[in-house]
Amino acid sequence: MKDMTTKTKLPELTQQPIWHIDGTPNDDYPLRILRVYRENCNSYWVVEGIPDNEKLIYDMMNEYQKQRAEILDKAIEKLRK
């Protein structure tokens, strides 16, 4: 049977995401999780030189990254108090 999966080349990211969090069970654990998720919001898709129809999708995903960052900033601020 022929493999019907497509091999899609994704654009570059502005920075590589963090995949591991210090899981030490202490009071700072929830804050560390949120900070890593927040740092990963700084990873944007680089959209120069790709077709316009693909660029729209990546632009939307980058915008969602910004929106997630704003929400996480608020949550981190509340936990720091």
C-alpha positions in Angstrom: 0.0 0.0 0.0 1.3 3.4 -0.9 2.1 5.9 1.9 -0.4 8.7 1.5 1.1 11.0 4.1 2.5 14.3 2.9 5.9 15.5 4.0 5.4 19.2 4.7 8.4 21.4 5.4 7.5 23.8 8.2 9.0 27.3 8.3 11.7 28.1 10.8 10.9 29.4 14.3 12.4 32.5 15.8 13.5 30.4 18.8 13.3 26.7 19.7 10.6 25.8 22.3 11.5 24.5 25.7 10.3 21.0 26.2 11.3 20.3 29.8 10.3 21.9 33.0 12.0 21.5 36.4 9.4 19.3 38.1 10.7 19.7 41.7 7.6 19.5 43.8 7.6 22.8 45.7 5.5 26.0 45.9 7.2 27.4 42.8 6.2 24.5 40.5 3.0 26.1 39.1 4.9 29.3 38.4 7.7 27.5 36.6 5.2 25.7 34.4 3.6 29.0 33.4 6.9 30.7 32.8 8.1 28.0 30.4 4.8 28.2 28.6 5.2 32.0 28.5 8.7 31.7 27.2 7.5 29.4 24.4 5.1 32.1 23.3 8.2 33.9 22.0 8.6 31.2 19.4 7.1 32.6 16.2 6.9 31.2 12.7 9.2 33.0 10.3 7.0 33.7 7.3 9.3 35.4 4.8 9.5 33.8 1.4 6.5 31.5 1.7 3.3 31.6 -0.5 0.7 34.1 0.6 -1.9 31.4 1.3 0.4 29.6 3.7 1.6 32.9 5.2 -2.0 33.7 6.3 -2.1 30.6 8.4 1.3 31.2 10.1 0.4 34.9 10.7 -2.7 33.7 12.5 -0.8 31.2 14.6 1.8 34.0 15.5 -1.1 36.2 16.5 -2.4 33.5 18.8 1.0 33.2 20.3 0.8 36.9 21.2 -2.7 36.5 22.7 -1.5 33.5 24.8 1.4 35.5 26.0 -0.9 38.3 27.3 -3.0 35.8 29.2 0.0 34.0 30.7 1.5 37.3 31.7 -1.6 38.1 33.7 -1.7 34.7 35.4 2.0 34.9 36.3 1.5 38.3 37.8 -1.3 37.0 40.0 0.7 34.0 41.2 3.7 36.2 42.0 1.7 38.1 44.6 
